[in-house]
Amino acid sequence: MQLSKSEEELMNILWKQKKAFMKDLLDAYPEPKPATTTVATLLKRMTDKKFIDYKSFGRSREYYPLVKKKDYFSKHVNGLIKNFFNDSASQFASFFTQETDLSKAELEELKKLIDNEILKK
């Protein structure tokens, strides 16, 4: 199950805040802020998809994520590698390093990360 772009934007706010009431979520949006009804609709859809849940406090609801950010994006990156790069991480890495505008320092940092992972294996 995937989130739409607007649901992902709201989910990112919730991941940062860990728990939030509607007012907190609305306050976290940049201008122009979405309508309360729009955010309520997104929250309902995300609850139905089991990405978030809430605790009721009278007429208020405190929302919290059920899915960790790392798990969500890990699944998407793995799907991207499988669907667009023939399940080849090296094809993905080649594309990523050649087609993005990474500086030499950023490439060296990536190399360090990869070298550290190799040492762990």
C-alpha positions in Angstrom: 0.0 0.0 0.0 1.3 3.4 -1.0 0.7 7.0 0.1 -0.2 9.7 -2.3 2.1 12.7 -2.5 -0.1 14.8 -0.2 -0.4 11.9 2.2 3.4 11.5 2.2 3.7 15.2 3.0 1.4 14.9 6.0 3.1 11.6 7.0 6.4 13.4 7.1 5.0 16.0 9.5 3.7 13.2 11.7 7.0 11.4 11.6 8.7 14.6 12.8 6.2 15.3 15.5 5.7 11.7 16.6 2.2 12.5 18.0 0.0 15.4 17.0 -3.5 16.9 17.2 -5.1 18.4 14.1 -4.1 21.9 15.2 -0.4 20.8 15.5 -0.5 19.3 12.0 -2.1 22.4 10.4 0.4 24.6 12.2 3.3 22.5 10.7 2.2 23.1 7.1 3.9 25.9 5.2 1.7 28.7 3.7 -0.7 28.4 2.0 -2.0 25.9 4.5 -4.5 23.3 3.4 -8.1 23.4 4.6 -8.9 21.5 7.8 -11.3 19.3 5.9 -8.5 18.4 3.4 -6.2 17.3 6.3 -9.1 15.5 8.0 -9.7 13.6 4.7 -6.0 12.7 4.4 -5.9 11.5 8.0 -9.0 9.3 7.4 -7.4 7.7 4.3 -4.1 7.2 6.1 -5.9 5.6 9.0 -7.9 3.3 6.6 -4.6 2.3 5.0 -3.1 1.5 8.5 -0.3 4.0 8.2 -1.5 6.0 11.3 -3.9 5.6 14.2 -5.2 7.9 16.9 -6.2 8.2 20.5 -9.4 10.0 21.3 -9.4 12.7 24.0 -13.0 13.9 24.2 -13.8 15.3 20.8 -10.1 15.6 19.9 -7.8 13.0 18.3 -4.1 12.6 18.8 -2.6 11.0 15.7 0.5 8.9 15.6 2.3 6.9 12.9 2.1 3.1 12.8 4.8 2.8 10.1 8.4 3.9 10.6 9.8 6.3 8.1 12.8 4.1 7.5 10.6 1.0 6.8 8.4 3.0 4.4 11.2 4.4 2.3 13.2 1.2 2.4 10.3 -0.6 0.8 10.0 2.0 -1.9 13.7 2.0 -2.7 13.7 -1.8 -2.9 10.7 -1.6 -5.2 12.4 1.0 -7.3 15.5 -1.1 -7.7 13.3 -4.2 -8.6 11.0 -2.4 -11.0 13.3 0.0 -12.8 16.8 -1.5 -12.5 16.1 -5.2 -13.1 16.6 -6.0 -9.4 20.2 -4.8 -9.7 21.5 -2.6 -6.9 24.7 -1.9 -9.0 22.5 -0.6 -11.9 20.7 1.6 -9.5 24.0 2.9 -7.9 25.4 3.6 -11.4 22.3 5.5 -12.4 22.2 7.4 -9.1 25.9 8.4 -9.2 25.9 9.4 -12.8 22.5 11.1 -13.1 22.4 13.1 -9.9 24.5 16.3 -9.4 26.6 14.9 -6.5 29.8 16.7 -5.6 33.1 14.9 -5.2 32.8 15.2 -1.4 29.3 13.6 -1.5 30.6 10.8 -3.7 33.5 10.2 -1.3 31.0 10.1 1.6 28.9 7.5 -0.3 32.1 5.5 -0.9 32.9 5.6 2.9 29.3 4.4 3.7 29.6 1.5 1.2 33.1 0.6 2.5 31.8 0.5 6.1 28.9 -1.7 5.1 31.4 -4.1 3.3 33.4 -4.3 6.5 30.3 -5.3 8.5 29.5 -8.3 6.1 
